[in-house]
Amino acid sequence: MADRIERWMTDAGTVRVLVATTTEAVADAVRVAQIGTPLARLYGNLLTGTALMQLAQCPADRVQCLIEHEGAAGTLLADVWPGPEVRGRASCDAANQRAADAPTALVVSRQGARAGSLYQSRVEVAHCDIAAALEQFCLRSEQSMVSISLATVLDDAEEVLRAGGLFVQPLPDCAREELERVTRALGQARFDDLVRAGDEPADAARALFSGLGLQALGQDPVIYNCRCSLERAVIAVRTLGADALAEIAAGRIESVRCEFCGRDYQVGTAELTQASPDEP
């Protein structure tokens, strides 16, 4: 079944529930990054959590979440554009990607539609718990109390079997009784445990909230998509110094590698003399 984020509301209309199925997008991202367990689980949860955050909190903005590691495991970045369109970057030393380095911080960046509109916040991460860090970000930076659960399941061959997440947010007019109903529903089982046991993310969420009369509001497709292109590679090359541009004009080919997907673009004088492309 295609990746998507389903949007639901409880029957009282005061608690919204978003459930993400991101198996295909996470599998594509892990394959491109060439990382294995346990970093693949962490990376998958980061991608899913960022997609949920983007759609739930700021659907018109670009959202990036960056994990900083203490040691040689490197950094993991999720980059989500409106859609949501998901891509990521894993800068990890292949020899150390299985190291038990716990990430120390999660840096959340939000870029609005207006040029120059950028917001950034940093929260601590304990025990590789991306969901808890995102909850803390929402509470501190968005003044919003939410519950987030994330799961990325891999098989023995380190292939992604299932990936998804749950985002639950009481609205300002949520009565205490309704909040207690939701709390009891979340307490009967863990979403991530159900997904690890074999449930699809949407089925796990329905099982948890079966007594709350969820109303479907719609769904949004989630896709893995790198926004790199030859045109954007040309833009990057145009920023080089005069000497480098003169060498290209004389016949040298400049290779530009996308930091997200690893694709190489070859830029020479023919590409540079074409009409100037639009800015990304």
Secondary structure by P-SEA (a helix, b strand, c coil): ccbbbbbbbcccccbbbbbbbcaaaaaaaaaaaccccaaaaaaaaaaaaaaaaaacccccbbbbbbbbbccccbbbbbbbccccbbbbccccccccccccccccbbbbbbbcccccbbbbbbbbbccccaaaaaaaaaaccccccbbbbbbbbbccccccccccbbbbbbcccccaaaaaaaaaaaacccaaaaaaacccaaaaaaaaaccccccccbbbbbbbcccccaaaaaaaaaaccaaaaaaaaabbbbbbbccccbbbbbbccccccccccccc
